[in-house]
Amino acid sequence: MAEIEQELKKALEELRKNKERKFDQSVDLIVNLQKFDVRKESVNAFIQVPHKIKEKKVCAFLTVKGKGVDTITEEEFKKYSNKKNLKDLEKKYDFFISQATLMPKVATTFGRALGPSGKMPSPQLGIIPEANEKIIQELKDRIDHNLKIRTKEASVKVSIGKQSMKDEDVVENAMSVYNARLKNLPKGIDNVKNLELKFTMTKPQKIKLR
């Protein structure tokens, strides 16, 4: 693993030689897979990283208005029978959470928009027993340190940092994703062809594993 960390550091050094942009570029990790049938072996998971990349915009479906989080109460659900309102909502937020008792109505009302985009409240990280301020804040903190991985093709691309972050923090995030991804693959490292690292506006730097 130490060799991969060194290769990631070298890749970051090369990426930083590129032309400076007027915005804080994302650092993307791409895990290219092999001997992997995405139709049969699709893997979706939440992966916790040690360093927060950004504060995610979270919306909550609750029975009462929550403190410290944008809230849609059950009485407001009817507003989202309008397709435009539903689409705008999906685009506005990175993550959705819900009170457990509301989940059947959430699925009926919002599922057609949040389902395909992978933003439906999830039992792993998104469903709470009650509209409790402490529980909601703790969940928001966890969400800020979690990345959602969805395997749609024979490669996984995920943002693991920002250009402004320290190299060692980006590398630690990258290794957390890589190690967690290995555990979820049916054949482990044999399913990984190589890794790539890139900034938003750069070409990727290839990282060999062997």
N, C-alpha and C positions, 0 to 999 in steps of 0.2 A: 504493500500500500504506500510505503514511503516513496517508491519510484513514481507512482502515479501523482502524488502530491508535488514532487519536483517537476514533473512534466506540466502539471497545471500552472505552477508558478512561472515556468518558462513561457508557456502560452500567453499568460497575462502580460508578461514583459513585452512580448512581441505585439500584442494587441494595443498596448499603451503607446507604441511608436506610430500608430495611425493618426491621421488628421484629427485634431480636436473638434468636437461638435459643440453647438450652443445649448445642449441639454445633457442631462445626466443619463448616459446610455445604460440600458440593461445589460447584464452579463448573462448570457444564455449557455446552458450546458445541454449538449445533444448526445444522447446515448443511442448509438446505432446498433441494432440487433441483428442476429443471424440465427438460423435454425429455429425460427420462431413464427408460428402461425397465428397472426393477430386475431383471426376469426375464432379460433379455438382456445387461445391462451391469453386473451386480453386481460391485462392487470390494471386495476384502478386502486389507488392508495393515497393516503395522506402521509406526508413525510415531514417530520419536525426538523428544523434547521436551527443551529445555535444563534445565528445572527439575523435579526429582523431586516427584511429587505425594504419594506414600506408598510405604512399603516393602511390596512385594507378598509375599504368602505363596506360597512356591514349594515344590513337591514334585517329587522326582526318582525316576525309575525307573532303578536302577543294579544292576550285578552284585554290588557290595559296598556296605556302608553308607558314605555320604559324610559328610565333616566340614562342618559349617556349613550343612547343608540336610537337611530331612526326607526320608527315603529309604524307598522300597518296593523290596525286592530281588525277584528272580525267584521265589525260594522262597515269598514272601509273596503272590504273585499269586492263588493259589487262594482266599484269604480273600475276594476281591472277586467271586467267583461269586455271592455273596449280594447281592441288589439293594439292600437297605438300606445295606449297607456301601459299595457303589459310589456310591450317591446322596449319602451323607454325605461321602465323599471329595471328590466334585465340588464340593460346597458349601463345604468347608473351605478350599480353596486357590484363589488367583487364577490361578495359572500352573503348568503342568507341563512338565518337561523329561525327556529320556530319552537313555540311551546308544543309539547307532545300532544295535548288534547286537540290542537288545531290542525295537526298534520293531514287528516283525511280531507278537510276543506282546502288546505293549502295545495295538496296534490291536484284536486279537482279544478281549482281556480287558476293556479300558477304553473302547473306541471307542464303544459304545452310550450311554455317559454323557457322555464328554468331547467326542465329535463334535458333537452338537446344541448344546452350550453353547459351542462354539468354543475349547475348552481343550486339544485334542489337541496334543502336542508337534509343533512345526512346523520344517521345514528352515530357514526364515528366522530363527527365534529360539526354539530349543528342543531341538535334537538335537546331542549332543556325541559325539566319537569315543571317549572313555574317561572313567572315573570319576576324573578328575584334579582335585584341590582348587583349583588355580589357575584352570583352565578353568571350573569351576563358579562360582567367585566372580566372575570376569569376566563370565560370562553373567548372573548374578544382578544385577550392577550395570547391565548393558545393559537387562535386563527392567524395572528400576525406572525407567528413563528412556524406556520405549517404551509406546505406546498401541496397542491393536489396534482397527482400524476394520472393521466389518462392515456392508455395505449390505444391509438387509433390506427397506427401503421407501424412498420418495422423500425421505428426510431422514436425516441422520446425527447421532446424539447421542453425545457423548463427554465424559467428565469431564476437564477440563484444569487443575484446580487446587483449592485449598481457600480458604475465606473468609479464613483467617488469613495467607495468602500476600500478598506485596506486589503491588500492582496491576501494576507493570511486569513482574513474573515471570509473572503470569497472562496478560498480554497477549502476552508472548513465546511462551508455550506455545500460546496460541490461534493466533497467526500461523504457528507451525510446522505445526500441524495443517491450517490453511486452505491454506497454500502447497503442502504435500504432497498434500492432497486434490485441489487443482486439477490437479496433474500426472497424477493417476490417472483423471480424468474424461475421457471421449472428446471432449467439446467444450469443455473447460476452463471458463472463467468463464461461458460461455453456459449451462452446466448448473446454475449456482448462482442460485437465486431471491433468497435473502437469508440473513442469519445471525441467530441469536438467542443471547442470553447469559442465564443464570439461575442462581440459587442453588437448592439442594435444595427449599426451602420457599417460593420466590417465583414470581411470574409472569415470563415471559421479557421481556427488552428486545429489541426488533427493531432490526436494524442493516441499513440499505440499502447496497447496493454501488454504486449509480449515483445 
